[in-house]
Amino acid sequence: MKAPALFSPLTRPVRFDYIGKHLPRAGALRILDVGCGNHSAGTTRSLYPDAEYHGLDIDRGYNNDENDLAAMDRFFGVDLDHDDLAEIPGGYYDLVVFSHVIEHLRDGLGVLARLAAKIRPGGIIYVETPHPRSLRLPSMKGSLNFRDDDSHVRVYSAGEITGVLVASDCAILRAGTRRSVKRMLLMPFHCINSLVRDGYVAGSAFWDILGFASVVVARRGDRG
């Protein structure tokens, strides 16, 4: 398929700013996107047109269109609360993306450990999840407080996540609060865009300035 034009640095999702610091955008990378709904496949293909892209989710069609489905080289239909990851190749991926999924799981740390085994030596994993402080933030439509999403199960701290990854032979490249300068500078634009598009200002417009999310980036060691 022909990949869409690359996202502008100002408009591409924040996760790719963090990932891009540690992983080249050129070449045939192998990517596992855990929680590949919300058009993540098409977005990733736009940025990594030569990648081998594998999506994992409980529902292949969750907020995805035909472009997203066509962007997937392979799809794993997995319920992370009940299924194992045996069908996913071990030590295979250059990048595993685990963004805003772990907080929906009862045993998120166990799933994280199993995902770490899927990274090739030298590959990286990106984990993003609501920060514990999100429990104290105001409630807003579009999620600003952890409890705004009824499907959230529990908060996982960056310390818990890094502990699992270190035990899985990963070196921590970054761990802490997500603070995207571009998102903070463009906050008025995101507020207006959300108001026009959705009819309300989404809480996600304030994530970076209020520190809603934690980010952990790690690289798997040579013993992987």
ROSE-4610 file (N, C-alpha, C; in Angstrom, 1 decimal, always signed):
// ROSE-4610
residu = [M/M/M/K/K/K/A/A/A/P/P/P/A/A/A/L/L/L/F/F/F/S/S/S/P/P/P/L/L/L/T/T/T/R/R/R/P/P/P/V/V/V/R/R/R/F/F/F/D/D/D/Y/Y/Y/I/I/I/G/G/G/K/K/K/H/H/H/L/L/L/P/P/P/R/R/R/A/A/A/G/G/G/A/A/A/L/L/L/R/R/R/I/I/I/L/L/L/D/D/D/V/V/V/G/G/G/C/C/C/G/G/G/N/N/N/H/H/H/S/S/S/A/A/A/G/G/G/T/T/T/T/T/T/R/R/R/S/S/S/L/L/L/Y/Y/Y/P/P/P/D/D/D/A/A/A/E/E/E/Y/Y/Y/H/H/H/G/G/G/L/L/L/D/D/D/I/I/I/D/D/D/R/R/R/G/G/G/Y/Y/Y/N/N/N/N/N/N/D/D/D/E/E/E/N/N/N/D/D/D/L/L/L/A/A/A/A/A/A/M/M/M/D/D/D/R/R/R/F/F/F/F/F/F/G/G/G/V/V/V/D/D/D/L/L/L/D/D/D/H/H/H/D/D/D/D/D/D/L/L/L/A/A/A/E/E/E/I/I/I/P/P/P/G/G/G/G/G/G/Y/Y/Y/Y/Y/Y/D/D/D/L/L/L/V/V/V/V/V/V/F/F/F/S/S/S/H/H/H/V/V/V/I/I/I/E/E/E/H/H/H/L/L/L/R/R/R/D/D/D/G/G/G/L/L/L/G/G/G/V/V/V/L/L/L/A/A/A/R/R/R/L/L/L/A/A/A/A/A/A/K/K/K/I/I/I/R/R/R/P/P/P/G/G/G/G/G/G/I/I/I/I/I/I/Y/Y/Y/V/V/V/E/E/E/T/T/T/P/P/P/H/H/H/P/P/P/R/R/R/S/S/S/L/L/L/R/R/R/L/L/L/P/P/P/S/S/S/M/M/M/K/K/K/G/G/G/S/S/S/L/L/L/N/N/N/F/F/F/R/R/R/D/D/D/D/D/D/D/D/D/S/S/S/H/H/H/V/V/V/R/R/R/V/V/V/Y/Y/Y/S/S/S/A/A/A/G/G/G/E/E/E/I/I/I/T/T/T/G/G/G/V/V/V/L/L/L/V/V/V/A/A/A/S/S/S/D/D/D/C/C/C/A/A/A/I/I/I/L/L/L/R/R/R/A/A/A/G/G/G/T/T/T/R/R/R/R/R/R/S/S/S/V/V/V/K/K/K/R/R/R/M/M/M/L/L/L/L/L/L/M/M/M/P/P/P/F/F/F/H/H/H/C/C/C/I/I/I/N/N/N/S/S/S/L/L/L/V/V/V/R/R/R/D/D/D/G/G/G/Y/Y/Y/V/V/V/A/A/A/G/G/G/S/S/S/A/A/A/F/F/F/W/W/W/D/D/D/I/I/I/L/L/L/G/G/G/F/F/F/A/A/A/S/S/S/V/V/V/V/V/V/V/V/V/A/A/A/R/R/R/R/R/R/G/G/G/D/D/D/R/R/R/G/G/G]
num = [1/1/1/2/2/2/3/3/3/4/4/4/5/5/5/6/6/6/7/7/7/8/8/8/9/9/9/10/10/10/11/11/11/12/12/12/13/13/13/14/14/14/15/15/15/16/16/16/17/17/17/18/18/18/19/19/19/20/20/20/21/21/21/22/22/22/23/23/23/24/24/24/25/25/25/26/26/26/27/27/27/28/28/28/29/29/29/30/30/30/31/31/31/32/32/32/33/33/33/34/34/34/35/35/35/36/36/36/37/37/37/38/38/38/39/39/39/40/40/40/41/41/41/42/42/42/43/43/43/44/44/44/45/45/45/46/46/46/47/47/47/48/48/48/49/49/49/50/50/50/51/51/51/52/52/52/53/53/53/54/54/54/55/55/55/56/56/56/57/57/57/58/58/58/59/59/59/60/60/60/61/61/61/62/62/62/63/63/63/64/64/64/65/65/65/66/66/66/67/67/67/68/68/68/69/69/69/70/70/70/71/71/71/72/72/72/73/73/73/74/74/74/75/75/75/76/76/76/77/77/77/78/78/78/79/79/79/80/80/80/81/81/81/82/82/82/83/83/83/84/84/84/85/85/85/86/86/86/87/87/87/88/88/88/89/89/89/90/90/90/91/91/91/92/92/92/93/93/93/94/94/94/95/95/95/96/96/96/97/97/97/98/98/98/99/99/99/100/100/100/101/101/101/102/102/102/103/103/103/104/104/104/105/105/105/106/106/106/107/107/107/108/108/108/109/109/109/110/110/110/111/111/111/112/112/112/113/113/113/114/114/114/115/115/115/116/116/116/117/117/117/118/118/118/119/119/119/120/120/120/121/121/121/122/122/122/123/123/123/124/124/124/125/125/125/126/126/126/127/127/127/128/128/128/129/129/129/130/130/130/131/131/131/132/132/132/133/133/133/134/134/134/135/135/135/136/136/136/137/137/137/138/138/138/139/139/139/140/140/140/141/141/141/142/142/142/143/143/143/144/144/144/145/145/145/146/146/146/147/147/147/148/148/148/149/149/149/150/150/150/151/151/151/152/152/152/153/153/153/154/154/154/155/155/155/156/156/156/157/157/157/158/158/158/159/159/159/160/160/160/161/161/161/162/162/162/163/163/163/164/164/164/165/165/165/166/166/166/167/167/167/168/168/168/169/169/169/170/170/170/171/171/171/172/172/172/173/173/173/174/174/174/175/175/175/176/176/176/177/177/177/178/178/178/179/179/179/180/180/180/181/181/181/182/182/182/183/183/183/184/184/184/185/185/185/186/186/186/187/187/187/188/188/188/189/189/189/190/190/190/191/191/191/192/192/192/193/193/193/194/194/194/195/195/195/196/196/196/197/197/197/198/198/198/199/199/199/200/200/200/201/201/201/202/202/202/203/203/203/204/204/204/205/205/205/206/206/206/207/207/207/208/208/208/209/209/209/210/210/210/211/211/211/212/212/212/213/213/213/214/214/214/215/215/215/216/216/216/217/217/217/218/218/218/219/219/219/220/220/220/221/221/221/222/222/222/223/223/223/224/224/224]
x = [+0.8/+0.0/+0.9/+0.3/+1.1/+0.9/+2.0/+1.9/+1.5/+0.6/+0.3/+1.5/+1.4/+2.5/+2.8/+4.1/+4.6/+3.9/+3.6/+3.1/+4.2/+3.7/+4.6/+5.1/+6.3/+6.8/+5.9/+5.2/+4.3/+3.0/+2.6/+1.3/+1.4/+2.6/+2.7/+2.5/+1.9/+1.7/+3.0/+2.8/+4.0/+4.9/+4.2/+5.0/+6.1/+5.9/+6.9/+8.1/+7.8/+8.9/+9.9/+9.4/+10.2/+10.9/+10.1/+10.7/+11.8/+11.5/+12.5/+13.9/+14.0/+15.3/+16.1/+15.5/+16.2/+16.1/+15.4/+15.2/+15.1/+15.9/+15.9/+14.5/+14.1/+12.9/+13.1/+14.3/+14.6/+14.8/+14.5/+14.8/+13.6/+13.7/+12.6/+12.5/+12.0/+11.9/+10.7/+10.8/+9.7/+9.0/+7.7/+7.0/+5.8/+5.7/+4.5/+3.7/+2.5/+1.7/+0.6/+0.8/-0.1/-1.3/-2.5/-3.6/-3.6/-3.8/-3.6/-4.9/-5.9/-7.0/-6.8/-7.9/-7.8/-6.8/-6.8/-6.0/-4.5/-4.1/-2.7/-1.9/-2.5/-1.8/-1.5/-2.5/-2.2/-1.2/-1.3/-0.4/+1.1/+1.2/+2.6/+3.1/+2.3/+2.7/+3.1/+2.5/+2.9/+4.3/+4.7/+6.0/+7.0/+6.6/+7.6/+7.0/+7.1/+6.5/+7.1/+8.3/+9.0/+9.0/+8.3/+8.3/+7.4/+7.7/+6.8/+6.0/+4.7/+3.8/+2.9/+2.9/+2.0/+1.2/-0.1/-1.0/-1.6/-1.8/-2.4/-3.5/-4.6/-5.8/-6.8/-7.8/-8.9/-9.9/-9.9/-10.8/-10.1/-9.9/-9.2/-9.8/-11.1/-11.7/-12.0/-11.4/-11.8/-11.3/-12.2/-12.0/-10.9/-10.9/-10.0/-10.8/-10.2/-10.8/-10.1/-10.4/-9.8/-8.3/-7.9/-6.5/-5.7/-6.3/-5.6/-5.5/-6.5/-6.5/-5.5/-5.5/-4.5/-3.1/-2.9/-1.5/-0.9/-1.8/-1.3/-0.8/+0.5/+1.0/+0.5/+0.2/-0.3/-1.1/-2.1/-2.9/-3.0/-2.8/-3.0/-4.3/-5.3/-6.5/-6.3/-6.0/-5.6/-6.3/-6.9/-7.4/-6.3/-5.7/-4.5/-4.8/-6.1/-6.4/-6.6/-6.7/-7.0/-6.0/-5.5/-4.8/-3.3/-2.5/-1.0/-0.6/+0.7/+1.3/+2.1/+1.8/+2.6/+2.7/+1.7/+1.7/+2.5/+2.9/+3.8/+5.2/+6.0/+7.4/+8.2/+9.1/+9.9/+11.2/+11.8/+13.0/+13.0/+11.9/+11.7/+11.6/+11.1/+10.7/+11.7/+11.9/+12.7/+12.0/+10.7/+9.9/+8.6/+8.4/+7.1/+6.4/+5.2/+4.5/+3.4/+3.4/+2.4/+1.9/+1.1/+0.6/-0.8/-1.1/-2.4/-3.2/-2.5/-3.1/-3.0/-1.8/-1.5/-2.6/-3.1/-4.0/-5.4/-5.6/-6.9/-6.8/-5.6/-5.4/-5.3/-5.7/-5.6/-4.2/-3.5/-2.1/-1.2/-1.2/-0.5/+1.0/+1.6/+3.0/+3.4/+2.6/+2.8/+2.8/+1.9/+1.8/+3.0/+3.4/+4.6/+5.9/+6.0/+7.2/+7.1/+6.0/+5.9/+6.1/+5.7/+6.0/+7.5/+8.2/+9.6/+10.4/+9.9/+10.5/+10.3/+9.5/+9.2/+10.2/+11.0/+11.9/+13.2/+13.7/+15.0/+16.1/+17.3/+18.4/+18.7/+18.7/+18.9/+17.6/+16.5/+15.2/+14.7/+13.6/+13.1/+11.6/+11.2/+9.8/+9.4/+8.2/+7.7/+6.4/+6.3/+5.2/+4.7/+3.4/+2.8/+1.5/+1.2/+0.1/-0.2/-1.5/-1.8/-0.8/-0.4/+0.5/-0.4/+0.2/-0.6/-1.2/-0.6/-1.2/-2.5/-2.7/-4.0/-5.2/-5.0/-6.1/-6.5/-5.7/-6.0/-6.3/-6.3/-6.6/-8.1/-8.6/-10.0/-10.6/-11.8/-12.5/-12.9/-12.7/-13.1/-13.4/-14.4/-14.7/-13.5/-13.2/-12.0/-10.8/-11.0/-10.1/-9.0/-9.1/-8.1/-7.8/-8.8/-8.7/-8.7/-7.9/-7.8/-9.2/-10.1/-11.4/-12.4/-12.0/-12.9/-13.2/-12.3/-12.5/-12.9/-14.1/-14.6/-13.9/-13.2/-12.5/-11.1/-10.7/-9.4/-9.5/-8.5/-8.5/-7.6/-6.4/-5.5/-4.4/-3.8/-2.7/-1.4/-0.5/+0.8/+1.8/+2.7/+3.7/+4.9/+5.6/+6.8/+7.8/+7.9/+8.8/+8.4/+7.2/+6.7/+7.1/+6.9/+7.1/+8.6/+9.4/+10.9/+11.4/+10.9/+11.3/+11.1/+10.0/+9.7/+10.7/+10.9/+11.8/+13.2/+13.7/+15.1/+15.2/+14.2/+14.3/+14.2/+13.7/+13.6/+14.8/+15.9/+17.2/+17.0/+16.3/+16.2/+16.9/+17.5/+18.1/+17.1/+16.9/+15.9/+16.6/+15.9/+16.4/+15.7/+14.5/+13.7/+12.6/+12.4/+11.3/+10.8/+9.6/+9.1/+7.8/+7.5/+6.3/+6.4/+5.3/+5.3/+5.1/+6.1/+6.0/+6.4/+5.5/+5.8/+5.7/+6.9/+6.9/+5.9/+6.0/+5.1/+3.6/+3.3/+1.9/+1.5/+2.4/+2.1/+2.0/+2.9/+2.8/+1.6/+1.1/+0.0/-1.3/-1.3/-2.5/-3.7/-3.6/-4.8/-5.3/-4.5/-4.9/-5.7/-5.1/-5.8/-7.2/-7.3/-8.5/-9.6/-9.2/-10.1/-10.5/-9.5/-9.7/-10.7/-10.5/-11.4/-12.8/-12.9/-14.2/-15.0/-14.3/-14.9/-15.2/-14.3/-14.5/-15.5/-15.4/-16.2/-17.3/-17.3/-18.3/-17.9/-16.7/-16.3/-14.7/-14.2/-12.7/-12.3/-11.5/-11.2/-10.1/-10.2/-9.1/-7.8/-7.6/-6.3/-5.5/-6.2/-5.5/-4.6/-4.9/-4.1/-3.1/-3.0/-2.2/-0.8/-0.1/+1.3/+1.5/+0.7/+1.0/+0.6/-0.3/-0.7/+0.0/+0.7/+1.5/+0.6/-0.4/-1.3/-0.7/+0.3/+0.8/+2.3/+2.6/+4.0/+4.5/+5.8/+6.4/+7.6/+7.8/+9.0/+9.5/+10.7/+11.4/+12.6/+12.7/+13.7/+14.3/+15.6/+16.2/+16.6/+16.3/+16.6/+18.0/+18.7/+20.1/+20.5/+21.7/+22.3/+22.0/+21.6/+21.3/+19.9/+19.1/+17.7/+17.5]
y = [-1.2/+0.0/+1.2/+2.3/+3.6/+4.3/+4.6/+5.2/+6.7/+7.2/+8.6/+9.5/+10.8/+11.7/+11.6/+11.9/+11.9/+13.0/+12.7/+13.7/+14.8/+16.0/+17.1/+16.8/+17.3/+17.1/+17.8/+18.8/+19.5/+18.7/+17.8/+17.2/+15.7/+15.1/+13.6/+13.3/+12.2/+11.8/+11.8/+12.2/+12.5/+11.2/+10.0/+8.8/+8.7/+9.2/+9.0/+10.0/+11.1/+12.0/+11.3/+10.6/+9.8/+8.6/+7.9/+6.7/+7.1/+8.2/+8.7/+9.0/+9.3/+9.7/+8.4/+7.2/+6.0/+5.0/+5.3/+4.3/+5.0/+4.6/+5.3/+5.1/+6.1/+6.0/+5.4/+5.1/+4.5/+3.0/+2.2/+0.8/+0.0/-1.3/-2.2/-2.7/-1.8/-2.2/-3.1/-3.9/-4.8/-4.2/-3.9/-3.2/-4.0/-4.1/-4.7/-3.6/-3.3/-2.2/-2.9/-2.8/-3.5/-2.5/-2.8/-1.8/-0.9/-1.6/-0.9/-0.3/+0.0/+0.8/+2.3/+3.0/+4.5/+4.9/+4.2/+4.6/+4.5/+3.8/+3.7/+3.0/+2.1/+1.4/+2.3/+3.1/+4.1/+5.1/+5.6/+6.6/+6.1/+4.9/+4.3/+4.0/+3.5/+3.3/+4.6/+5.7/+7.0/+7.4/+7.1/+7.4/+6.4/+5.1/+4.0/+3.2/+3.8/+3.2/+1.8/+1.6/+0.3/-0.7/-0.4/-1.3/-2.5/-3.6/-4.8/-4.5/-4.2/-3.8/-4.9/-5.3/-6.2/-5.6/-5.7/-5.1/-6.2/-5.8/-6.7/-5.9/-6.6/-5.9/-7.0/-6.7/-7.7/-7.6/-6.4/-6.2/-5.5/-6.2/-5.6/-4.3/-4.2/-3.0/-1.9/-1.9/-0.8/+0.5/+1.4/+2.7/+2.8/+1.8/+1.7/+1.7/+2.3/+2.3/+1.4/+1.4/+0.5/+0.8/+2.0/+2.4/+1.7/+1.7/+1.2/-0.4/-1.0/-2.4/-2.9/-2.1/-2.4/-2.2/-1.3/-1.0/-2.1/-3.1/-4.2/-5.3/-5.7/-6.9/-8.2/-8.1/-9.2/-8.7/-9.4/-9.0/-10.1/-9.9/-10.8/-10.4/-11.3/-11.0/-11.7/-10.8/-11.3/-10.6/-11.3/-10.7/-10.8/-9.7/-9.7/-10.1/-10.0/-10.5/-12.0/-12.7/-14.1/-15.0/-14.4/-15.2/-15.0/-16.0/-15.9/-15.2/-15.1/-14.4/-15.4/-16.7/-17.7/-17.6/-17.1/-17.0/-15.9/-15.0/-13.8/-14.2/-14.0/-14.5/-13.8/-14.6/-14.0/-13.5/-12.4/-11.9/-11.4/-10.8/-10.5/-9.0/-8.2/-6.8/-5.8/-4.8/-3.7/-2.7/-2.7/-1.7/-2.4/-2.3/-2.7/-1.5/-1.1/+0.0/-0.5/+0.0/-0.4/+0.8/+1.6/+2.9/+2.9/+3.3/+3.4/+2.1/+1.0/-0.3/-0.9/-0.8/-1.5/-1.1/+0.1/+0.5/-0.2/-0.8/-1.5/-3.0/-3.4/-4.8/-5.1/-6.3/-6.7/-7.1/-7.8/-8.2/-7.5/-6.2/-5.5/-5.7/-5.9/-6.1/-7.5/-8.5/-9.8/-9.7/-9.0/-8.8/-8.1/-7.1/-6.3/-7.2/-8.1/-9.0/-9.9/-10.4/-11.3/-10.5/-9.2/-8.4/-8.1/-7.9/-7.7/-8.8/-10.0/-11.2/-11.2/-10.3/-10.3/-9.3/-8.5/-7.5/-8.2/-7.9/-8.4/-7.7/-8.3/-7.6/-6.3/-5.2/-3.9/-3.2/-3.9/-3.2/-2.5/-1.7/-0.8/-1.1/-0.7/-0.7/+0.6/+1.1/+2.3/+2.1/+2.5/+2.3/+3.7/+3.9/+5.2/+4.8/+5.5/+5.1/+6.3/+6.4/+7.6/+7.5/+8.7/+8.9/+8.8/+8.3/+8.3/+9.7/+10.8/+12.1/+12.3/+11.5/+11.7/+11.4/+10.7/+10.4/+11.7/+12.7/+13.9/+15.1/+14.8/+15.9/+16.1/+17.2/+17.4/+16.4/+16.1/+15.2/+16.1/+15.5/+16.1/+15.1/+15.4/+14.6/+14.5/+13.2/+13.0/+12.7/+12.5/+11.9/+12.9/+13.4/+14.1/+13.5/+12.9/+12.1/+10.7/+9.9/+8.4/+7.8/+8.2/+7.6/+8.0/+9.0/+9.4/+8.3/+7.3/+6.1/+4.9/+4.5/+3.4/+2.1/+2.0/+0.7/+0.7/+1.7/+1.7/+0.8/+0.0/-1.0/-0.5/-0.1/+0.3/+1.2/+2.0/+2.9/+2.1/+2.2/+1.6/+2.7/+2.7/+3.8/+3.5/+4.5/+4.3/+3.4/+3.5/+2.7/+1.2/+0.9/-0.5/-1.0/-0.2/-0.5/-0.7/+0.2/+0.1/-1.2/-1.5/-2.7/-4.0/-4.1/-5.3/-5.3/-4.1/-4.1/-4.4/-3.8/-4.1/-5.6/-6.2/-7.7/-8.5/-7.9/-8.5/-8.2/-7.7/-7.4/-6.2/-5.2/-4.0/-2.8/-2.0/-0.8/+0.4/+1.1/+2.2/+3.4/+3.9/+5.1/+6.4/+6.2/+7.4/+6.8/+7.5/+7.1/+8.4/+8.7/+9.9/+10.4/+11.7/+12.3/+12.7/+12.5/+13.0/+14.5/+15.2/+16.6/+17.0/+17.1/+17.5/+19.0/+19.6/+21.0/+21.5/+20.7/+21.1/+21.0/+20.0/+19.9/+21.1/+21.5/+22.6/+23.9/+24.1/+25.3/+25.4/+24.2/+24.1/+23.9/+23.9/+23.6/+24.5/+25.8/+26.5/+26.0/+25.6/+25.0/+23.7/+22.8/+21.6/+21.8/+22.8/+23.1/+23.6/+24.4/+24.9/+23.8/+23.0/+21.9/+20.9/+20.6/+19.7/+20.2/+21.5/+22.1/+22.1/+22.4/+22.4/+21.0/+20.1/+18.7/+17.9/+18.0/+17.2/+17.9/+19.2/+20.0/+20.2/+19.9/+20.1/+20.1/+20.7/+20.7/+19.4/+18.5/+17.2/+17.4/+16.6/+16.7/+16.4/+15.6/+15.3/+16.5/+17.6/+18.8/+19.3/+18.9/+19.4/+18.3/+17.2/+16.1/+16.5/+17.2/+17.5/+18.6/+19.6/+20.7/+20.3/+19.4/+18.9/+17.6/+17.0/+15.8/+14.6/+14.4/+13.3/+11.9/+11.8/+10.5/+10.3/+9.0/+8.6/+7.9/+8.0/+7.4/+6.7/+5.5/+4.7/+4.2/+4.4/+3.8/+3.0/+1.8/+0.9/+0.1/-0.3/-1.0/-2.4/-3.5/-4.8/-5.1/-5.8/-6.0/-7.2/-7.4/-8.4/-9.8/-10.0/-11.3/-11.7/-10.8/-11.0/-12.2]
z = [+0.0/+0.0/+0.0/-0.5/-0.5/+0.8/+1.5/+2.8/+2.7/+3.6/+3.6/+3.9/+3.6/+3.9/+5.4/+5.7/+7.1/+7.9/+9.1/+10.0/+10.2/+10.3/+10.7/+12.1/+12.4/+13.8/+14.9/+14.4/+15.4/+15.6/+14.7/+14.8/+15.0/+14.9/+15.1/+16.6/+16.9/+18.3/+19.1/+20.4/+21.3/+21.4/+21.4/+21.6/+20.6/+19.4/+18.3/+18.5/+19.3/+19.6/+20.5/+21.5/+22.5/+21.8/+21.0/+20.3/+19.3/+18.6/+17.5/+18.1/+19.4/+20.0/+20.1/+20.1/+20.3/+19.2/+18.2/+17.1/+15.8/+14.8/+13.5/+12.8/+12.0/+11.3/+9.9/+9.5/+8.2/+8.4/+7.4/+7.4/+7.7/+7.5/+7.7/+9.2/+10.0/+11.4/+11.6/+12.7/+13.1/+14.3/+14.1/+15.2/+15.6/+17.0/+17.6/+18.3/+17.9/+18.5/+19.3/+20.6/+21.6/+21.9/+21.4/+21.5/+20.3/+19.1/+17.8/+17.3/+18.2/+17.8/+17.7/+17.4/+17.3/+16.2/+15.1/+13.9/+14.1/+15.1/+15.4/+14.2/+13.6/+12.5/+11.3/+10.9/+9.8/+10.2/+11.4/+11.9/+11.9/+12.4/+12.5/+11.1/+10.2/+8.8/+8.1/+8.5/+7.9/+8.3/+9.5/+10.0/+9.7/+9.6/+9.3/+8.1/+6.9/+5.8/+5.4/+5.8/+5.4/+6.5/+7.6/+8.7/+8.5/+9.2/+9.3/+10.5/+10.3/+11.4/+11.8/+13.1/+13.7/+14.7/+14.6/+15.6/+16.5/+17.8/+18.8/+19.5/+19.5/+20.2/+20.4/+21.3/+21.5/+20.3/+19.6/+18.5/+17.3/+16.2/+15.1/+14.5/+14.7/+14.1/+15.0/+16.2/+17.2/+16.7/+16.3/+15.8/+14.8/+13.9/+12.7/+11.4/+10.4/+9.1/+8.1/+6.9/+5.9/+5.7/+5.8/+5.7/+6.9/+8.1/+9.2/+9.1/+8.6/+8.5/+7.4/+6.3/+5.3/+5.7/+6.7/+7.2/+8.0/+8.4/+9.3/+8.4/+8.6/+8.0/+8.7/+10.0/+10.7/+11.9/+12.3/+13.5/+14.4/+15.7/+16.8/+17.6/+17.5/+18.3/+19.7/+20.7/+22.0/+23.1/+24.1/+25.3/+26.3/+26.6/+27.5/+28.9/+29.3/+30.7/+30.8/+29.6/+29.7/+28.8/+27.7/+26.7/+27.0/+26.6/+26.7/+25.4/+25.3/+24.1/+23.3/+23.4/+22.8/+21.2/+20.6/+19.1/+18.6/+19.5/+19.1/+19.2/+18.1/+18.1/+19.2/+19.8/+20.9/+20.3/+20.9/+20.5/+19.1/+18.6/+17.2/+16.9/+17.8/+17.4/+17.8/+16.9/+17.1/+18.0/+18.0/+18.8/+19.2/+20.5/+21.1/+21.7/+21.2/+21.8/+22.7/+23.9/+24.9/+25.6/+24.8/+25.2/+25.6/+26.8/+27.4/+27.3/+27.6/+27.7/+29.1/+29.7/+30.9/+32.0/+32.0/+33.1/+32.9/+31.8/+31.6/+32.0/+32.5/+32.8/+34.3/+34.7/+36.1/+36.4/+35.5/+35.7/+34.7/+34.7/+33.7/+33.7/+34.9/+35.1/+34.5/+34.7/+34.1/+32.6/+32.1/+30.6/+30.1/+30.8/+30.4/+30.4/+31.4/+31.4/+30.2/+29.8/+28.6/+27.3/+27.3/+26.1/+26.0/+27.1/+27.0/+26.4/+26.5/+25.9/+24.4/+23.8/+22.4/+21.7/+22.5/+21.9/+21.5/+20.4/+20.0/+20.8/+21.0/+21.7/+20.9/+21.7/+21.1/+20.7/+20.7/+20.4/+21.7/+21.4/+22.5/+22.8/+24.0/+24.3/+24.8/+24.4/+24.9/+25.6/+26.9/+27.7/+28.2/+28.0/+28.5/+29.2/+30.3/+31.2/+32.1/+32.6/+33.5/+34.7/+35.1/+36.2/+37.5/+38.6/+39.9/+40.2/+39.8/+40.2/+39.4/+38.4/+37.6/+38.5/+39.6/+40.6/+41.3/+41.2/+42.0/+41.0/+39.7/+38.8/+38.6/+38.1/+37.9/+36.9/+37.1/+36.1/+34.9/+33.7/+32.4/+31.4/+30.6/+29.4/+28.5/+28.1/+27.3/+28.2/+29.5/+30.5/+30.9/+32.1/+32.8/+34.2/+34.8/+36.0/+35.6/+36.3/+36.0/+36.0/+36.9/+37.0/+36.0/+35.1/+34.0/+33.0/+32.9/+32.0/+32.9/+32.7/+33.5/+33.2/+32.1/+31.8/+32.5/+33.1/+33.8/+35.1/+35.3/+36.4/+37.5/+37.3/+38.3/+37.8/+38.6/+38.3/+38.4/+37.4/+37.5/+37.5/+38.5/+38.6/+37.7/+37.3/+36.5/+37.2/+38.5/+39.3/+39.1/+39.2/+39.0/+37.6/+36.6/+35.2/+35.0/+35.5/+35.3/+36.0/+37.2/+37.9/+37.1/+36.4/+35.6/+34.4/+33.8/+32.6/+32.9/+34.1/+34.5/+34.7/+35.4/+35.6/+34.3/+33.3/+32.0/+31.1/+31.7/+31.0/+30.0/+30.5/+29.7/+30.5/+29.7/+30.3/+30.1/+31.2/+31.1/+30.5/+29.4/+28.7/+29.1/+29.6/+30.1/+31.0/+32.1/+33.0/+33.7/+33.6/+34.3/+33.7/+34.1/+33.6/+32.2/+31.4/+30.0/+30.0/+29.5/+29.4/+28.0/+27.0/+25.7/+25.5/+25.2/+25.1/+23.9/+22.8/+21.7/+22.1/+22.8/+23.2/+24.2/+25.1/+26.0/+25.2/+24.2/+23.4/+22.5/+22.1/+21.2/+21.9/+23.2/+24.0/+23.6/+23.3/+22.9/+21.6/+20.6/+19.4/+19.6/+20.5/+20.8/+21.4/+22.3/+22.9/+21.9/+21.0/+20.0/+19.0/+18.6/+17.7/+18.3/+19.6/+20.2/+20.4/+20.6/+20.8/+19.4/+18.4/+17.0/+16.6/+16.8/+16.3/+17.2/+18.5/+19.4/+20.1/+20.1/+20.8/+22.3/+22.7/+24.1/+24.1/+25.1/+25.2/+26.0/+25.3/+25.9/+26.9/+28.0/+29.0/+28.5/+27.4/+26.9/+26.4/+26.2/+25.8/+26.9/+28.1/+29.3/+29.9/+29.2/+29.7/+30.1/+29.2/+29.4/+30.3/+30.3/+31.2/+32.7/+32.9/+34.2/+34.6/+33.7/+34.0/+34.2/+33.3/+33.4/+33.2/+32.4/+32.0/+32.4/+32.6/+32.8/+31.5/+31.3/+30.1/+30.5/+30.0/+30.2/+28.9/+28.6/+27.3/+27.8/+27.3/+27.7/+26.5/+26.5/+25.5/+26.0/+25.3/+25.7/+25.5/+26.5/+26.4/+25.5/+25.3/+24.4/+24.8/+26.1/+26.5/+26.2/+25.6/+25.3/+24.4]
